[in-house]
Amino acid sequence: MNPLFSPGRLCGLMLALAAAAASATAAVAASLPETVALVKPSVVGVGTHLQTRSPAVAFSGTGFVVGDGLSVITNAHVVPDLLDGARKEALGVVVRAGADGSDTVFRPATVVAVDRDHDLAHLRLSGTPLPALRLADRDEVREGQALAFTGFPLGMVLGLYPATHRAGLAAITPIVRPSLNARKLDARAIAQLQRAPFTIYQLDGTAYPGNSGSPVYDPDTGVVVAVINMVFVKGLKENAITNPSGITYAIPARHVHVLLQRTQAP
């Protein structure tokens, strides 16, 4: 027997690899709280403000700040198609304020670009910049990699307190899930089939409707690798809350880069 592959040597090697893996897992677990503290100030609620409405702010999803601190990325489906101009309804973001973050401030925003093919929108703020997150320069994630995402799972129902969930990258897969038969194809699936195919990240983390637009990031660095896009729903759409599937999809960050390059801020 080759002494390099003796049972004793192999056993020692396996133990060393297991110890290294455990050490790496512990390092991620230890670094995530620090990363979350850095990410949270850049995560905002997206919605509309109408003074005569109660409550005045209607929450529609999550967004996060990038670039110069005045650009917000969210999902295209989070941005309303129409606003009540006659009643002065305004699109904007809700940010946490105050020493303990218990107060909220609504900041108006303008839509500067929408990418419906990849379900992304770029909003612009005015005034004081907010802390910005860094986007990954390249697609370097791998299946099995540990990730995290931060957002508002049920919007303002639970208060505007960002919640963080761990998620593993389960698969890098085409955007359209294959249907078992033609009767299960709906209008949205048909529209996706007619577009140019692209890959999307499938996560084994549980997200909720309010998480749309949440940043998905490396738990060690906080670098954003994707944007939460949709949740696999079992049965009726109401089940997304009462019976979540634990399967979530996210748009790779490279599509955010393309959107920002099309709409360079002055």
Residue pairs with C-beta under 8 A, 6 or more apart in sequence:
3 9
27 220
28 146
28 219
28 220
31 219
31 220
32 148
32 164
32 166
32 219
35 148
35 217
35 218
35 219
35 220
35 221
35 222
36 148
36 150
36 164
38 222
39 133
39 150
39 164
39 215
39 217
39 222
40 150
40 162
41 96
41 130
41 131
42 64
42 65
42 130
42 131
42 132
42 133
42 215
43 62
43 63
43 64
43 65
43 150
43 151
43 152
43 162
43 214
43 215
44 62
44 63
44 64
44 65
44 72
44 93
44 94
44 95
44 130
45 57
45 59
45 61
45 62
45 63
45 93
45 94
45 95
45 104
45 152
45 155
45 156
45 160
46 59
46 60
46 61
46 62
46 63
46 72
46 74
46 78
46 79
46 92
46 93
46 94
46 123
46 213
47 57
47 58
47 59
47 60
47 61
47 91
47 92
47 93
47 94
47 155
48 57
48 58
48 60
48 80
48 83
48 89
48 90
48 91
48 92
49 56
49 57
49 58
49 89
49 90
49 92
49 106
49 108
50 56
50 58
50 84
50 87
50 88
50 89
50 90
51 88
52 87
55 156
56 106
57 94
57 104
57 106
57 156
59 94
59 152
59 155
59 156
59 210
60 78
60 79
60 80
60 155
61 74
61 75
61 77
61 78
61 152
61 155
61 209
61 210
61 211
61 212
61 213
62 74
62 78
62 151
62 152
62 210
62 211
62 212
62 213
62 214
62 228
63 72
63 73
63 74
63 78
63 93
63 123
63 213
64 72
64 73
64 74
64 133
64 213
64 214
64 215
64 224
65 71
65 72
65 130
65 131
65 132
65 133
66 72
66 73
66 132
66 133
66 134
66 135
66 224
66 256
66 260
67 132
67 260
67 265
68 129
68 132
68 265
69 129
69 130
69 131
69 132
70 124
70 125
70 126
70 127
70 129
70 130
70 265
71 122
71 123
71 124
71 125
71 132
71 260
71 265
72 93
72 109
72 122
72 123
72 124
72 125
73 120
73 121
73 122
73 123
73 213
73 215
73 227
73 256
73 259
74 120
74 121
74 123
74 212
74 213
74 227
75 119
75 120
75 121
75 212
75 213
75 227
75 228
75 229
76 114
76 115
76 116
76 119
76 120
76 121
77 119
77 212
78 121
78 212
78 213
79 91
79 111
79 114
79 121
79 123
80 91
83 89
83 90
83 91
90 108
91 108
91 109
91 110
91 111
91 123
92 106
92 107
92 108
92 109
92 125
93 106
93 107
93 109
93 123
93 125
94 104
94 105
94 106
94 107
94 156
94 160
95 104
95 105
95 107
95 130
96 102
96 103
96 104
96 160
96 161
96 162
97 103
97 104
97 105
101 161
104 160
107 125
107 127
108 125
108 126
109 123
109 124
109 125
110 123
110 124
111 121
111 122
111 123
112 122
112 123
112 124
112 263
113 121
113 122
113 259
113 262
113 263
114 120
114 121
114 122
115 121
115 255
115 258
115 259
117 195
117 196
118 198
118 251
118 255
118 259
119 229
119 230
119 251
120 227
120 251
120 255
120 256
120 259
122 259
122 260
122 263
124 265
133 215
133 217
133 222
133 223
133 224
134 222
134 223
134 224
135 223
135 224
135 253
135 256
135 257
136 218
136 223
136 224
136 225
136 253
138 254
139 225
139 252
139 253
139 254
140 225
141 147
141 169
141 172
141 201
141 225
141 226
142 169
143 169
143 170
143 171
143 172
144 168
144 169
145 168
145 169
146 166
146 167
146 168
146 219
147 166
147 167
147 168
147 169
147 203
147 205
147 216
147 217
147 218
147 219
147 225
147 226
148 164
148 165
148 166
148 167
148 216
148 217
148 219
149 164
149 165
149 167
149 203
149 205
149 207
149 211
149 214
149 215
149 216
149 217
149 228
149 250
150 162
150 163
150 164
150 165
150 214
150 215
150 217
151 162
151 163
151 207
151 210
151 211
151 212
151 213
151 214
151 215
151 228
152 158
152 160
152 161
152 162
152 163
152 210
152 211
152 214
153 163
153 207
153 208
153 210
153 211
154 208
154 209
154 210
154 241
155 209
155 210
157 210
165 205
165 206
165 207
166 205
166 219
167 203
167 204
167 205
167 216
167 248
168 203
168 204
168 205
169 201
169 202
169 203
170 202
170 203
170 204
170 247
171 201
171 202
172 199
172 200
172 201
172 202
173 199
173 200
173 202
174 197
174 198
174 199
174 200
175 192
175 197
175 198
175 199
175 200
175 249
176 189
176 192
176 193
176 197
177 189
177 232
179 185
179 189
185 193
198 255
199 252
200 229
200 249
200 250
200 251
200 252
201 216
201 225
201 226
201 249
201 250
201 251
201 252
202 247
202 248
202 249
203 216
203 247
203 248
203 249
203 250
204 246
204 247
205 246
205 248
206 244
206 245
206 246
206 248
207 214
207 228
207 231
207 244
207 248
208 231
208 240
208 241
208 244
209 231
209 240
209 241
211 228
211 231
211 248
212 228
212 229
212 230
213 227
213 228
214 227
214 228
215 224
215 226
215 227
215 228
216 224
216 225
216 226
216 227
216 228
216 250
217 223
217 224
217 225
218 225
224 253
224 256
225 252
225 253
226 250
226 251
226 252
226 253
227 250
227 251
227 253
227 256
228 248
228 249
228 250
229 249
229 250
229 251
230 248
230 249
231 240
231 244
231 245
231 247
231 248
231 249
232 245
232 247
232 248
232 249
233 239
233 240
233 245
234 243
234 245
235 243
